[in-house]
Every structure is written in C-alpha cells, then in structure tokens.
Amino acid sequence: MNNPDSKLVEPERQIVCVDCGGDAFLLDRLENGELVEPGTILSYRCKDCMDRWDIEIGEE
C-alpha cells in the first residue's frame, strides 16, 4: 500500500467520541511513532459508550 508520492502521517492514539464526547482509543496495533498513509482506515473504541469508530486518516 506504500505509495512513494504520499505523505505519511502519525495517527492520533486517542480521539473524541462522536456520540458521547468520551475518550476513544486506537484499536489497531501500531508501533510507537509508526506512520500510515492518508486514506488508511483505523479503528477506535470509546471507553464510555463502547462505540467503535472506523476512521479514514487524513493528511492532517
């Protein structure tokens, strides 16, 4: 999946849950500092409502 023209980014380890505003944490196992291509889908789970979010990673 590595495209030499793409800019790799470091995904957030924690995001805000869209439903309840709680903390949602990255489910995918990535090494510390591992970079991914924009467009990669990563999964997050909220610790409060347990919702799962599959998020497409952008360039920023």
C-alpha positions, 0 to 999 in steps of 0.5 A: 500500500506504500505509495512513494508520492504520499505523505505519511502521517502519525495517527492520533492514539486517542480521539473524541467520541462522536456520540458521547464526547468520551475518550476513544482509543486506537484499536489497531496495533501500531508501533510507537511513532509508526506512520500510515498513509492518508486514506488508511482506515483505523479503528477506535473504541470509546471507553464510555459508550463502547462505540467503535469508530472506523476512521479514514486518516487524513493528511492532517 
